[in-house]
Amino acid sequence: MKKMQVKILGWSYKGIRGVNNLDVSLETSQNSPYQTSLIMMPNGTGKTTTITLMRAIFDGTATGWKMKEIKEFRPNSSVSEGLFTARILLDHSPYHITIKLDYVRGAASYMTSRTGTQGGLNIGHDLPTYIKDVFSPEFVKRFVFDGELANSILSSEKGEAEEAIRFLYHINRLSDVKNSIDRIVTEEQRKNEKSKTRTEQGLNYIRNQISAKKAQRSILLKRIGLLDDEKSDLSIKIKGIGSLLSSARKKDTGLEKMIKEQEKKQIENTLKLKEATSKFLDEFRNPNLINPQIAERLASLSGKMQHLKLPSTMSRQFFEELADKDACVCGRSIGNHEKQYIIDNAKEYLAEDQIGVINSIKSSVKNRFYSETATAIKDGVQELLHLKYRLAGDLERLLQQRREDADEDEQKLLDEQSQLQQQYNMVNNELELLTTKERVKLLMVSEDNNLYLVEESLTELENKYKEATKTVQLAQNAEKIKSYIGYIEAEALKNLKEMIKTETNSKLSKIIKSEPIIVEQIDRHLILQGKTGTSVGQSLAIAYSYLGSLFHSSSHELPFFVDSPAGALDLGVRREVSKILPDLFEQLIIFITSGEREGFAEHFYKINDVQFLTIHKTAAPNAKCEAGIEYFKTFQELTSIGGEE
């Protein structure tokens, strides 16, 4: 598969805060950049500014900036205009993209130029359509990177890890296809509204009900997502404390063995009770199984209906239609007198819908006999309930013994575990009520507080609307296609998660050697095995490993911008990160300060295809860009004397 290739050749500033006027080249030869560029910039020389402008170069969002945002790039009040130009290669074709900042009007605009036979200067963000479609703001921030994104990858509140997969591998476009299908169906329904005899008022009423149900569904899904994340976090914390307690309890394996056996019995009892309860509810719906007298009366009713040949084979509609004919089925003419007589006597017969009801009753009561099955299942449920309470009591006594035997440290862990378990149970109970499809539990909730009931009601309303607008077949086919797309989306995401998780863990094992850090699963965010938190340095190392794994198998060969990659890392982790970063990305552009160089830059001194740039302020208005490894190495001593940093 051919990858979309993007390279950055350099950029220039004119009238930009921090640097004023400056040109930065990343080229080792014409249209060929260094694989790695280390750019040292003291604080206040425009690192954050460069990152912000570079993102806008790709995503084209500068035209939406507010006046205040634009004026923040202004170096001083005498400068009326700023220019930031990036020189990039898009699939080997060179482009110059310029952001023009009008500080007086507080407006931003773009200019795009391309060299070659199809070159020329164009006003606007004029990139090929297939590239502009890819470079959304959400996509760009994944390779023009900052520390905040690293935290988001591990944060359960952000869901960044999963979103990055969706955008980088374009799985999000499958959701766009489903939304497009919905728009097509909606448009067809609107077209058909006017041709239907149903009143506009009635259609509006159904539409409003559908909107209300969809809004309620969104509220429930948001709440379920939050509860899922909270449950996942609590589960990880409980497991972590459990691991600590397991280590401490090795001295009393007998008690722990009894507790585990008791917990196993509880789980088995719960499964059996759930199965037996479900069977009992199924049997309880058959009235002939509740009482032998009911079964006897149903059998009697069935016999009488058979004897009377109910329902009659002729319906009222048959005679009403017959009255409109000129001749009877027997061949005799039907005049006005005969017609009236037929209509009057048609009332003695059942309507077609009534015949259907009676047929259904006749079929339902036929061969209904009493059985002891329901009673036997009920007795089994009661026995399992008694066992449940007995097992709970036995387990509580063992847990109490454990608490009494625990030392002070264990007691603290047990108290924390108990509190977390209570929180977990509360979250799990609420989540269960919101998502359950079990008939018994559904009786305990209102329709608007259960996703299954809301979706069931929404389906019923949408079917009514489809019937009203003659789009039933279209809507059914649309739902079928959406279900196929949904399946593809889910399977693709699952397989990509597994692949990226494996690659990430492989990279982490090389970067962090002081302790095992393993990504257990990717569920909106990265969930670590047996860990409830990480240091800032570990978070960055995990983020780099994850992003490197993401980029490795994607359909894009992209540069990777990162600001201060080593700032929060200790020296050992810095060295390991510096060794693996060049292998993660096709082009690596790193901004660092002199204080972040130690432990990080040494590896880059030893390898080829690395460019060293030092951007610093001088006495002149413009910043200066010095190329070369020696100046880069000694910049700290120079600036400490000059007082620039």
N, C-alpha and C positions, 0 to 999 in steps of 0.2 A: 504494500500500500504506500503510495507516495504521500509524504508528509508536507504540510504547509510549513515553509521555512521562513523564519524572521531573524534578521541580524541587525544589530545597532552599530553603525559606523562612527557615530559621534554626535555632538550637539553644540550649539552656540547660544550665548546669552547676549542680549543687548538691552540695556536699561532694566536689569532685573536685580532686585534686592539681594545683597550678600556678595554678589560677584560683579555686578554692573555689566561690563562688556568682557566676554571671554569666549574662546573657542576650545573645545575639548575633542580630540581625535582618539578613537580607539583602534585605528587601522594599523596593521603591520605591513600591509601593501594595499594597493588600490582595490577597494570593494572587498577587502578581506580583513575582518577584525581579529584581534587577539582572542583566544579562547577565554582567558581570564584577565580582567582589568581590576587592579586594586587602586582605589582612588582615596587618598587621604585628604580629608577636609576638616579643619577645626570647626568647632561649634560656631555658628553665626556666619558661615560662608555658603549657605544655601543648599545643604543636603536635603532637608525636608521640602524646600522649594523645588528642587530638581525632581524629586520623586513625584510630587503633585503634578508638575508640568509634564513629566514623561507619561504619566497615566493618561492625561488629557490628550497627548499626542496620539495615543492609540484609540481611546474610546470616543473621542470627538465631543466631549461634554463641556468644553470651555465656554461655548456660546451660551450656556445656561447659567454661568456664574453670575452672582450678584455684584453690584458695584463695590460693596465693601470687600468682597473676596478678591476682586481684581486689584483694588488699590493697595492690598497687602503686599503685592509684588513690587510696588513702586520704591525705588531706592531713595529718592528725595523729591521734594515738591517741584523742583525745577525740571524734572523729566516728565514729558507728556506722553511718551509711548515706549512700550517694551516689546521685544521680540524674543521668542524662544523657538529655535529651529532644530529639529532632529533629523539626522541623515540615517536612513534605514534601508535595508535590503528586504524586499518582499518577494519571495520565490525568485531570488537572484536579480530582480529588477530594482535599481536604485530610486528612492523617493526622497524628496525634501519636504517635510511637513512643518509649517510655521504657525505658531500661535501669536497673533498680534493683539497686544493689550493696550487699549486706549484709556489711559489713566484719567483723562479729562472727562470723557463721557461715561467712564465706568463700563466699557463694553469690550467683549473679546470676539475675535473672528479668526478664520483659518485661511491659509493659502497652501496649495499643494503643487509641487512641480516634480516632473519625472524626466530623466534624460533618455536619450535614444530616439529612434525613429518616430515613436508615438509620444514624444515628450512635449513639454510646454508648461506654462504656469496657469493654474486654474484657481479660481476663488472658491473657498470652501474646503471641507474635509473630504477630498476627492480620492478615496481609495477604492480598489476593486470591490464590487458588491459582496463577493464571497468572503472577503476579509473583514469588511465592516460588519457583516452579519455575525462574525465570530467575536469581534472585539467589543463586547458589551462591557459596561463598567464592572459588572460582577465577574466577568472573565478576566479582565485586565489586572485586577487587584491580586489575582492568583500568581502572576509572575513579576509584577512590580510590587514588591513584598515589603511589609513592615512588621514590627514586633507584635502589634495588636492582632494581626491575623494568626500569628503563632499561638497566642492565647485562645483565640476563637476555635482553633482546631481541637483543643482539649476541653472547651467549655460546653457543658450540656445545654446551656441556654442559647447558644448560637447555632449549632447544627452545621458549622462551617465544613467539617470534614466530608460529610455526605454531599453538601452543596457543591464543593469543589469537584467531586467526581461527576456530578450531574452536568456541570457547566463544561468541564474540560473534555468530557467524552460525549457531549451534546445529548445526554439522556433527557435533559430538560425540554428538548425539542419534541420529544414524544408527547409530553404534556401539552405542548403548544398545538400538536396535531389533534389531540382530543378536544381541546378548547375550540379549534376550528370546526370540528364536526358538530359540536354543540351549537355554534353560531349558525351553521348551515341549517340544522334542524329548526332552530328558533326562527330563522328568516322564513323558512317554508311554512311554519305554523302561522306566522303573521300574515303571509300572503293568503292563506286559506281561511283566515278568520272572517273576512267579509262575505265569503261565499256560503257560510254556514248560517242556518236559521237561528242558531243559538244567539241570544242577545249579547251585546257588547258588555252590558252590566254583569252578566253571568260569567263571561270570560275574564273580565277584570277581577271578579271575586276569586276565581280559581288561581289567576296569576298572583294575586296578593297573598293567597294562602301558600303557594309554592315559594314565593320570595321569603315569607316568614319562616317556613320550614328550612329553607336553605341557610338563612341567617342563623337559626337555632343549631343546625348541623355544624356550621362553622365554629360557633361558640363551643359546642361539645368537643369537636375535633381539637380545638386549641387547648381546651382543658385536659383532654385525654393525653395530648402530647406532653403537656407540662407534668402531669401525673406520671406518665411513663418515664420521663427523665428523672423525676424525683425518686421514683421506685428503683430505677437502675442505680442511681447514686447511693441510695440507702442500702441496697443489696450489696454493692461493692464495699461499703463501710462495714456492714455486718460481717461479710466474709473476711475482711481484713482483721477485725477483732477476733473472729472465730479462729483464724490462723494463729494469732498471738496466744489465745487461750489454749489451743491444741498443744502448742509447744510447752506451755506451763503445766498442762494436765498429764503429761506423760508419766508423772509420778503416781497417778491414780487411774490406771487404765481400766480397772474393774468397774468403777462408777461410770466412767465415760462410755464403756461398752454397753452398760445397762441403759444409759440415756439414749444412745444411738438405736438400740434395739426397740426401745419404747417409741421413739420418733418414727421408726420404720413401720411399727404396728399402727400408729396413728394415720400415716399416709395410706396404708393398705385399707384401713377401715373407712377413711374418707372416700376413696375410690369406689369401694363396694357400696357405701351408702348412697353416693351420687347415682350409681347405676341402678340400684334397687328403687330409689325414689322416682327416677325417670320411668321405669317399668310400671310402677304403681300408678303414676299419673296417666299413662297410656291405657291401663286396664280400667281405671276409674271413669274414663270417658264412656264406657259401655254400661248403660244403666242396668242391663240384664245380669251383670256380674255383681251388682251392689246388693240385690235382694232377690231371693227365688220367686217371690210374688210378682215382682216387676217383670221378670223373665216370662212367667206364666201368662201374664196379661198381654205382653208383646206378641207371644206366640198365638194367643187368641185373636188379636187384632189382625195379624198376618193371615190367619185362616179365613176370617170373615172377608177380607179384601179379595182373597183368591176366589171365595165362593160367589161374591157379588160381581166379580170381574171388573173391579175398580182399578184404575180409572177407565171410564168409557172410551172406546177408541175414536168416537166422533167428538169433535170439539165444537164449541160455539161458533168459532170463526168459519168452520166448514159450512154451517147452515146460513150464516150471514152472506158468505160468498155465493152460495147456491141461490139465494133469493134474488141476486142481481142477474141471474141467467134467464134466458128465454125458455129453456126446457129443463126438466128434472132429469136426474141420472136414469130414471125409469123410462124416459121418452115422452112423458106427458108435458103439455105446455104449462108454463107458469104465468098466470095472469096476476092482476092487482090483488085479488082475493087470496090466491095461493101464496103470493109474495108476503102479504101481511101475516098470514097464518104461520109461515115458516119463521119469520122474524120474531113473532111473539113466543113461539115454542123453543126458539134457539136459546132463550134465557134459562131453560131447564138444564142445559148442558154446561160443562165446564169450559173455561177459557184455556188456551194453550199453555199459558204460564202456570195455571192451577193444575193442569194435567201433569206438568213437569214436577211440581211439588209433590203431588200424590204418588207419582212413580218413584220419586226419591224416597218417600216414606215407606212405600211398599218394599223397595229393595233393602232399606235399612233394617226393617223389623223382621225380615225373613230369616229363618234359621237362627234365631237368637235364643240361646239356652243358658241356663245358670251354670256357673262353674265356681269352684273354690279357689281358683287361681289368684284373684285379687286379694282375698282374705289371707292366703298363704304369703303373698308378697308383702302385705301390710304387716303381718306378724314378723317377717324377716326384717323390715325397716325398723320396727320397734326394738328388736334385739340389737341391731347395729347401732341404734341411738344410745341404748343402755351401755353398750360396749364403748362407744365414743366417750361418754362421760366418765366411765371407769378408767379408761386409758389416760384421759386428761388428768384425772386425780393422781394416778400412779406417777405420771411424768412430773407433775408439780411437786410431789414428795421427793423425787430424785433431784430435781433442780434446787429445791430448798436445801437438801443435804449438801449439794455442790456449793451453794452460797455460804453455808455454815462452815465448810471446810476450807474455803478460799482465803488466801492471805490478803493483805491490804491492796497490793497491786492488782491481783486478780479481781478483788471486789470492785475496784474502780472500773475495770474492763467489763465486768458483769453488769454493773449499773448502767454503763454507757451502752452496752449491747441491748439491755432491756429497754432503755429509752428509744434507741434506734428501731428496735423491733416493734414497739408501740406505734411509732411514726409510720413504719412500713405497713403495719396492719391497717392503720387508718387510711393511708394512701391506697392500699390494695383494695380495701372495702369500697371506697368511693369509686375507684377505677372499675371494679367488678360491676357495680350498679350502673355505671355509665355505659358499659360495653356488653353486659350479659345478654344472652339470647335464651336463657333457661326460663321456662314458663313460670316456675314457682317464684323466682326472683323478680320477674317482670311484673308480678302482682304487687310488688313492694315499691315500685317507682311510678312516677307520673310520665306521661308520654314524652314531654319536653325534656326530661332528664335521663333519657336513654337513647343512645345512638341507633340501636336496632329499631326501636319504635318510631323514631323520627324518620329514619330512612324508609321504613315500611309505609308510613303515612305519606311521605314525599312521593314514593313510587305510585301510590294510589292516586294522588292528586295529579301527577304528571300523566298517568294513563287517561284520566278524565280529560285532561287538556288535549292529549293526542287524539282521543276520540272526537272531541269537539272540533278539532281543526283538520281532521281527515289526514293525519300524518302518522298513523299508527305504524304502518309498514316501514316507512322511512326511519322513524324513531327506533324501532326494533333492530333494524339493520345497523343503525348508528351505534346502538348499545353493544351489539355483537362485535363490531369493529373496535370499539373502545375497549372492550374486555380483552381482545387479542393484543391490542397495543399495551394495555395495562400489564398483561402477562409478560410480554417482551420486556417492558420497562423494568418490572420487578426482577426478572431473571438476569437481565444485563447488569443491573445494579448489584445484585447478590454476587454474581461471578466476579465483577470488577472489584468489589470490596474484598473478596477473598484473595484475589491476586495481589492487590495493593497492600493488604495486611501482611502477606507473606514476605513481599519485597521490603516493606518497612521494617519488619522485625529483623530481617537479614542485615539491613544497614545499621539498625540500632545496636546490634550485637558487636559491631565493629567500632562504633563511636563511643558508647558508654560501657566501659568494662568493669567499673567499680561495683555495680550491682545489676542484676538482670532486669531489664525493662522490656516488657512484652505487651504488644497491642493484642488484647483478647478478642475484641470485635469492634466493628465500625457501625455504630447505631446513632446516626446524626452527628455524633462526635466520636473521638477515639476513646475507647474504654480500655484502661490498662489492667493487666492481670495482677490482682492482689495489692493494688495501690490506690489510695484515695486522693493523692495529690503529688505534685512534682515541684522541684525547684525551678527557678526561672531558666537556669541553664539547661536543665533536662527538657523543659518545655520547648526551648528553641531547637535542641538537638532532635527531638521527636518531630517537630514541625518540618525541619529540613529533610529528614529521612522520609517523611510522608509525602512532601511535595516532590522530592526527587523521584519517588516511586510513581507518583501520579504522572509526571511528565514523561517518564521512561517509555511507557507503552501507548501514549496518546498519539493522535494523528497530527500533532503540531510540534515543530522543532522551534522552541522559543527561547529568548534570552531570559536570564533571571536576575532581576535587580534586587539587592537587599541592602538595607541600611543597618550598620552596626551589628553584624552577625555574631560577634564574639563578646560584646559588652558585658553580658551577664554570666558568661561561662568562666569556670575556673580554668587554670592553666592546662590541666590534663585534658579536659574536655575540649578546650580550644584547639589543642594540637590534633585531637582525633577528628574534630569537625573540619579543620582546615585540610586534612588529608582526603576526606571523602567528598567535600563540596565540589571540587572540579570534576569529579566523575558523575555527579548528579545531573549536571546541566550542560547543554551544548555551548552556551555562551554565558559567562558569569561576570556580573558587574557588581563590585562590592565597594560600598562607602564605609570607611572607618575613620576614627580619630587616632592620634598618635598613642593615646593611652590604651587603645584596644589592640595595638600591634603585637605586644609581647605574647608569646605562646601561640599566636595565630599566623603571623606573617612568615615565620621561619620556614615552614614547609614550601611556601610559594617562592622563596628565594632559591630553592633547589631544583625547581621544575622549569621546563621550557614553556613557551607560548604564554608568558605572563607579562603584562604591562604594569609598570608602577608609575602612578601619577600623584603629584602633590599639589593641591590647590590651596592657596593661602592669600591673605590680604597683604597688600604692600602700601607704601606711602601714597601711591597714586590712587585715583578713584577705582581703578579696575583691579580685580583679583588677578593672580598670576598662576599659570599651570606649569609646573616643572616636571619633566619626564625623566625617569631614570631611577635605578635601584639605590644608588648611593645617597642621593638627596632624600629619597623615601626613608631610608634607614636612619639618617641623622637628623631628620626633621624635628624630633623631640628636643634635642639639645639646642638646635638653632632657635626654635620658638620659645623655649624656656628662658633664653637670654633676651630675646627681643620682646617678650611679653605679648605675643600675638594670640596665645591660646588661653 
